[in-house]
Amino acid sequence: MQYDRDGFGYDQITTLDIETTHWKAAEGETVSVGVAVHDRDGGDLSYEPFHRTGDDEADVITRALDYVSDCGADALVSYNGRDFDLEFLTDRLYRLGAENAVSQAALDPHINLLADRKAVCDRTGEKWPSLEECLAAYVFDEPVTKWNGHSVTNERFGEELGPAYLEAVTSGDEERAETLREVIDHYLVTDLEANLAIYYRDIGDEFNPQYLGTRRSF
């Protein structure tokens, strides 16, 4: 699904995406948080993953959100980030008894790519689009991350990949943890790049992806 929006002259954009063991904060936990920062003028694009290394979930969340705040971007772009990603992180910090590191002032303006599309769909009676459907609408090739012979999906990440990684870091199996981090990195960075690609096409700008359309097998 395509959507026309005003770019508002934002020169630096940041985006984030989280990977969890369950979509409910009461039943799952944070595994990784990915952040990307893109400078439209200079063209610089950086990806920063924040991965668990053990019993450090609250620290990972805090460091990732501090990074978003400290990068000083003009706007934060996400795909349902306010209602899912940031809500999940806030809930997890509360459940962990940690200070809430989610500063709304530092995360605004926040452009929720899904929220705008949901509003249109609610008026027209159409189905809410998935991230993949939005990529297809702009003729971006969908990336594929394969692990143990099968594509990684949000469901498979939560049920298999995320728990496997947490087990590895908890048990001190660094070799296996590093192997699994490579899988997570590809899955995470393609979602981050998808957010940027959709946003830029929404405002009518070109975007040259590095990872969209790539197929990695682990």
N, C-alpha and C positions, 0 to 999 in steps of 0.2 A: 504494500500500500504506500503510495506516494503522498507527500504532504508539503504544502507551500508555507514557508515561514520567513520572517524577516531575520537577517543575520545580526542586526543591531550594532554592527561595527565591532564585534568582539574579535580581538586579534589573537588571543591565546585561549585555547579551550582545554579543559581537563575532563576526563571521564573515568569512571570506576566501575568495577564489576566484582562480585564476590562469588566464591564457591563454598558450598556448605554440604553437610551430610543429610540435611532435611530442609524443606522449605519453611517449616515452622521452627522458630527459635526455641520453643519449649521442648522440641523433640530432636533437635540437631545442634550442630556447632559450626563455627567458622573454620574453614580449612585454609583458605587463601583469599587475599584481597589484591586485585590488580588495579593499577592507576596508570593512565597514559596522559601525556601533556603534549599538545600540538601548537606550534607557533605558525600561524598562517602566513606571516610576513617572511620569516626566515626559512620556513619549511621544516624546521627541526621537529622531530617526533621522537619521544622517549617513552619507554615502557618500564614500569617499576613493579615487580611482584613482591608481595609480602606473604611469606609462607610460615605456617606453624613449624616450630622446631621442637615441640614438646608441649608441656603444660603452660603455654604462653599465649593463649587465645586473646586475652584482654590486651596484652602488650602489642600483639600484631594489629589488632583493630585500631588501637590508639596511634601507633606509628603510621599506619596507612592514612588515617584521617588527618593527622598532623601534616603529613606530606601534601595532601590535597590542599590544606589551608595555607601551608608555607609556600607553595609554588606560585601563589598570587595570580592565578588565571582569571580571565574576565568572566568566565561562565563555566558551570559544570553541566555536562551533558550525560544523560543516562537513558537506559531503556527500562522504565519502571523503577528507577533507583530510589525515588522518595518513598514509594509505597512498599517496596520490598527490600532492596539492599540496605538503605540507611535505617529503615525500621527494624530490620533483622539485627543489624549491628548495635543499635541502641538497646534493643531487648536483651541481646547477649551480654552487653556490659552490665546491665541491671542485674541479670541473673548471676553474673560472676562477682557481683558486689564491687564493681569497679566504677570509677568516676566516668560519667557520660562525656565522651570526647567529641560528640557530634555537635558542633557549633553551627547553627543554622545561618548565622551571619556570614560565616566563612564559606558556606556551601551555596550561597545565593549570589547571582541568579542561577537557578537550577532549571535546565530545559529537559523536561521529561518527554522523550520521544514517543513513548507509548500513550501517555495521558492525553495528548492532543488527538491522537488517532482514535482512542477509545471514545472521546467526546463525539467525533464524527460518526463513528459506527453506532453509537447509542441513538443518534438522531436518525440514521438511515436504516437501522436494523441489521447491519452487516456484522459479521463475526470480527472480534478483535484480532488484529494481525499479530503473527509471531515475528520475532526478530528476523528469522530466515525468510519469511514472506516479504518483509520490507526490503531486505537485500535483493531478493529476486525482482521486486518491482523496479529497482534501479539497475538491474542487469549486472549485479555483482555476483560472482561465483561463490557458492557456499563453501566454506572450508570444512575439512574433515580431519578429525583427530581419532586415530584408531589405536586401541590398546587391547592387547591379547586377542587380536583378530576381529574386534567389533568396534563400531563407532561409539565414541563417548557422547552421551547425552546428559542433560541435567539429572534425569532419573538415575542413570547408570553411575554418574559421578557420586551422587548421594548414597547410593546403595553399595557401590563397590570401590571406586577409585579413591574417594575421600577417606573412607574407613581404612583402606589398605595403606594409604599414606600416613595417617595418624598412628596406625599400629607400628609402622616402620620407625617413625621418629620417636615414639614412646619407648620402644624396645631398644633404641640405640642402633638400629640397623641402617647406618648412614649410606651404605652402598645402594640398598634398595630404595631408601628415601630419595637419593639423588636421581635415580632412574625414574621414579614416579614424579619427581618435580619437573622433569623434562616434559612429561606428558601433560601435566597441569599447566605448565608455562604456555605450551602451544594452544591448549584449549582456552586458556584465559586471555591470551593476547589476541586471539581471533575475535573474541567477543568484544574486547575493547576497541579493536579496529572497526568492527561492524558498527558500533555506536557512532564513531567519528564519520564513517562513510555515509551512513544514513543522514546524519545531521547536515553534512556539507551538501549532499544532494538536495535535501529539503530547502536549503537557502540558495540553491542554484550554483554552488561552487563545485569545481572539480576536486577529486580526491584520488590519489594514486596509492592504492593499498600495497603493503608489503606481504601480508599474510593471507588476506582473503583469497579463496580459491586454492590455497595450498592443501596438500594431503600428506599427513605424516602418520607413519605407523610405528608403534613402539612395542 
